[in-house]
Amino acid sequence: MERSTAILVALIAYLLGLLALGVVAQRRTRDSSDFYLGGRTLGPWVAALAANASSSSAWSLVGTSGFAYQHGLVALWLLPGCVGGFVLNWWLVAPRLRAQTGAAITLTEFFAGPTGAPGHKPIAVFASLLTIASLATYVAAQMQAAGSAFTHAFDADLRAGILIGAGVTIAYTLLGGYLAASITDTLQGLLMVVVALVVPIGAVAHLGGIAAATDAIAAIDVPGYQSVFAGREGVAGFAFAFGLVGIGLGYPGQPHAVNKFMGMAPDASMTVARTVGISWAVLLYGGMLVLGWTGRAAWQLPAGGHEDVLYEASTRLFSPLVDGVILASVLAAIMSTVDSQLLVCASSVTHDLGLRPTTERGMLRLARGTVLAIGAAATGTALALPKNVFDNVLFAWAALGSAFGPLLLVRLLVGRVRPGFALGAMGVGGLGAIGGFYAPIVGKGFDDRVLSWLAALAVAWLGTRGSRSVLR
């Protein structure tokens, strides 16, 4: 069987499986609450894998390994940053958000309160617009990664790959909504972590074992590659490293991930979900770092091709059929994030902004129409944006993380935040992250992911009116 044919067989089988799950979930999607939150029926394994897969996009596979390939040992800071973000979510956010969500369907509604509550409209409008703008960039970056995956497999035009990946993801999200996204994200999360184990192990074996691989990495003669500060000194080195660790601060602010906590069944074991979620994160990010370093020691990629190291390893180390499965894992990472993000964007338009038809059937039609429209808009953006999955994702990640994360933590751990301060925290965090990304003062990565987050935390804390802490 030719390589392209074997890859195509693996991909078609995988994508048909996703569509079948979408059809099954459609039968259990009866109203808009089911479409957006799945009836709050997720068990611990589904919630853990779906939440993790939703927050671990193609960036986690191609971006993390590509960063390690390009920059060297400084990528070590990604491990405490990313795994620390999962710890923050599963220990502090998940149990409290599930308990305190009440009737709220979206994270924005949790912040703004029901219609008519003091400050509801400005909070809902600002949060919704920021969510849509940020996630449109995020979704576009995922679709670019899909284009690269198809280019790797079939030497196809990047635009064709973007259109194919977008089409399949939008299709099964339209069918089953939140439940379809959660079920497929569980499958995709399992596939991602298997690949994160198998491919790095293959790369280490290719170099002759652990000792030989360690020596080969140590022999890489690139300026700053062997430095945990990437050759930077003083404040610049600290800011760069802390900016990578600061990625973890953004996890509580990702609405497409934390809404999985809101959808957990009341009796689902948080201990099981927490154990599964954190173990998965360690295996995934640790594996991708090892792959990046061993890939640099084993193969020389063309300039600007660092994010293709996973594809290079897959092609060189495995049979075409396994290569197809690995390619499917990249698409899994993309789809598991995009489906949840499309639903969050749709809920922002149809639920948070109050565009609600009078019937549940009309609400479902509007929700599905919004998913289709936003998916099409993001596809167009993906075709126009310069391709850089790592930077495009982190831009949106920082804006959402700084706008919503500090406010959510203060709300859950301390108490209600006065509406004006809640809006101020979102503005300082979200707009500060955007400003820090385009015009950093201390350093890009530090300003947009750390300083803006701390400033938003301070504003939210000031708005609590001395509420008693519930952190016990």
JOBELCOR-V219836 format. One line per field, one symbol per residue. ss: DSSP state (H for helix, E for strand, - for the rest). psi: psi as a letter, one per 40 degrees, with the letter a starting at -180 (. if undefined). burial: 1 if it has 16 or more other C-alpha atoms within 10 Angstrom, else 0. A space follows every 50 residues. Layout:
ss=???
psi=???
burial=???
//
This chain:
ss=--HHHHHHHHHHHHHHHHHHHHHHHH-----HHHHHH----E-HHHHHHH HHHHH--HHHHHHHHHHHHHHHHHHHHHHHHHHHHHHHHHHHHHHHHHHH ------HHHHHH-------HHHHHHHHHHHHHHHHHHHHHHHHHHHHHHH HHHH---HHHHHHHHHHHHHHHHHHHHHHHHHHHHHHHHHHHHHHHHHHH HHHHHH---HHHHHHHHH---------------HHHHHHHHHHHHHHHHH HHH-HHHHHHHH-E-----HHHHHHHHHHHHHHHHHHHHHHHHHHHHH-- -----HHHHHHHHHHHH--HHHHHHHHHHHHHHHHHHHHHHHHHHHHHHH HH-------HHHHHHHHHHHHHHHHHHHHHHHHH----HHHHHHHHHHHH HHHHHHHHHHHHH-----HHHHHHHHHHHHHHHHHHHH-------HHHHH HHHHHHHHHHHH----------
psi=hiddddddddddddddddddddddddeegdadddddefefehiddddddd ddddegadddcdddddddddeaedededddddddddddddddddddddde dbehdiddddddiiheiheddddddddddddddddddddddddddddddd dddefiiddddddddddddddddddebddddddddddddddddddedddd ddddddeeidddddddddehghhedeheefeiibdddddddddddeddde deehdedeedddeiidehhdddddddddddddddddddddddddddddih iiheedeedddddddddiiddddddddddddddddddddddddddddddd ddeeghieidddddddddddddddddddddddddiihgdddddddddddd ddddddddddddddaihiddddddddddddddddddddgiddihdddded ddddddddddddeeffiiieh.
burial=00010111011001100111111011011011111111111111111111 11111111111111111111111111111111111111110111111100 10011111111110000011101110110111011111111111111111 11100001111110110011111111111111111111111111111011 11110110000011011000000011011100000010111111111111 11111111111111100001001101110111111111111111111100 10000111111111100001111111111111111111111111111111 11100100000011011101110111011111100010110111111111 11111111111111111110111111111111111110010011111111 1111111111111100000000
//
